[in-house]
């Protein structure tokens, strides 16, 4: 079994572990994945879906989207909304999630960074009620959206 590559901080002066040391709520976790070898595309999507099945059940998870860059770019972006940095920290140390990481193809270069919403208060967002969109039919031409009920 391959060993999972460590995530590369997008801001080397303020790496991910330091970001998680700050109390922020809610927050958005942005992950960039570069699939170096096109033959690993399907393996990446399978590994992402398996990890997402664990992440979406974590306390504090709100929503997730996966996008692929247009054209021939090998880049994917996932956008995950969490209730707090505490929730992210707990999810990323869960043994069930950690067990999914080695399934990612070895030629996938991951990057991540956290953001806090600044412009709009939560009350400005529409009430989605108990909406849940299932993770089905992931392909390189689609985006995936998952909302926790």
C-alpha positions in Angstrom: 0.0 0.0 0.0 1.3 3.4 -0.9 2.1 6.1 1.7 -0.1 9.2 1.4 1.8 12.3 0.3 1.7 15.1 2.9 -0.3 18.2 2.0 1.8 21.2 0.9 0.8 24.4 2.5 -0.2 27.1 0.1 1.2 29.7 2.5 4.5 28.3 3.7 4.7 31.0 6.4 1.5 29.8 7.9 1.1 26.1 7.4 -2.1 24.1 7.9 -1.4 22.8 11.4 -1.0 26.4 12.6 -4.2 27.4 10.8 -6.0 24.8 12.8 -4.7 26.3 16.0 -6.9 29.3 15.5 -10.5 29.3 16.7 -12.5 30.1 13.6 -16.2 29.4 12.9 -17.4 28.7 10.3 -14.5 28.1 7.9 -13.9 26.9 4.4 -11.1 24.4 3.7 -9.8 24.6 0.1 -7.9 21.6 -1.2 -6.1 21.6 -4.5 -5.1 18.3 -6.1 -2.9 18.0 -9.1 -3.1 14.6 -10.8 0.3 14.4 -12.4 -0.4 11.3 -14.5 -3.7 11.3 -16.4 -3.9 7.5 -15.9 -4.4 8.2 -12.2 -7.5 10.3 -12.8 -10.0 7.5 -12.0 -8.0 6.4 -9.0 -8.0 9.9 -7.6 -11.8 10.2 -8.0 -12.3 6.8 -6.3 -10.0 7.7 -3.4 -11.6 11.1 -3.0 -15.1 9.6 -2.9 -14.0 7.1 -0.3 -12.5 9.8 1.9 -15.5 12.0 1.3 -17.8 9.2 2.6 -16.0 9.4 5.9 -15.7 13.2 6.0 -19.3 13.9 5.3 -20.3 11.9 8.4 -18.1 13.9 10.7 -19.5 16.2 13.4 -19.2 19.8 12.2 -19.2 19.0 8.5 -21.5 21.3 6.6 -20.9 20.9 2.8 -18.5 19.8 0.2 -17.9 20.4 -3.5 -15.3 18.9 -5.9 -14.5 20.7 -9.1 -12.1 19.9 -12.0 -10.3 22.6 -13.9 -11.4 23.1 -17.5 -9.4 22.0 -20.5 -6.4 19.7 -20.1 -5.5 21.0 -16.6 -4.9 18.1 -14.2 -6.1 20.2 -11.2 -9.0 19.5 -8.9 -10.3 21.8 -6.2 -12.4 20.7 -3.2 -14.3 23.2 -1.2 -15.4 22.0 2.3 -17.4 24.1 4.7 -16.9 23.3 8.4 -18.6 24.6 11.6 -15.1 25.2 13.2 -11.4 24.6 13.2 -12.1 22.1 16.1 -14.3 20.1 13.7 -11.7 20.0 11.0 -9.0 19.0 13.5 -11.1 16.1 14.8 -12.1 14.9 11.3 -8.5 14.9 10.1 -7.3 12.9 13.0 -10.1 10.3 12.8 -8.6 6.9 12.1 -11.3 6.1 9.6 -10.3 9.1 7.5 -6.6 8.5 7.9 -7.1 5.0 6.6 -8.4 6.4 3.3 -5.4 8.6 2.5 -3.0 5.8 1.2 -5.6 5.0 -1.5 -4.7 8.3 -3.3 -2.5 7.7 -6.3 1.2 8.4 -5.6 1.3 11.0 -8.4 -1.3 13.3 -6.9 0.2 16.5 -5.4 -2.1 18.0 -2.7 -2.2 21.5 -1.3 -4.6 23.0 1.3 -5.5 26.2 3.1 -8.4 27.5 5.3 -10.4 30.6 4.8 -12.9 32.5 6.9 -15.9 34.2 5.3 -15.7 38.0 5.6 -18.4 39.7 3.5 -21.7 38.0 4.3 -23.2 37.0 7.7 -24.7 33.6 7.9 -28.1 35.2 8.0 -27.6 36.4 4.4 -27.5 32.8 3.1 -30.6 30.9 2.1 -32.1 28.5 4.5 -31.5 25.0 2.9 -33.5 23.1 5.5 -32.7 19.4 5.4 -31.4 19.4 1.8 -29.0 16.6 0.9 -27.5 16.0 -2.5 -26.0 12.5 -2.9 -22.5 11.8 -4.1 -23.3 9.8 -7.2 -22.1 9.8 -10.8 -18.8 11.6 -10.2 -17.0 12.1 -13.5 -14.3 14.4 -14.8 -17.0 16.6 -16.4 -19.0 17.1 -13.2 -18.8 18.9 -9.9 -19.9 17.2 -6.7 -22.0 18.9 -4.0 -22.8 17.3 -0.7 -24.8 19.0 2.0 -25.3 17.5 5.5 -28.9 17.2 6.6 
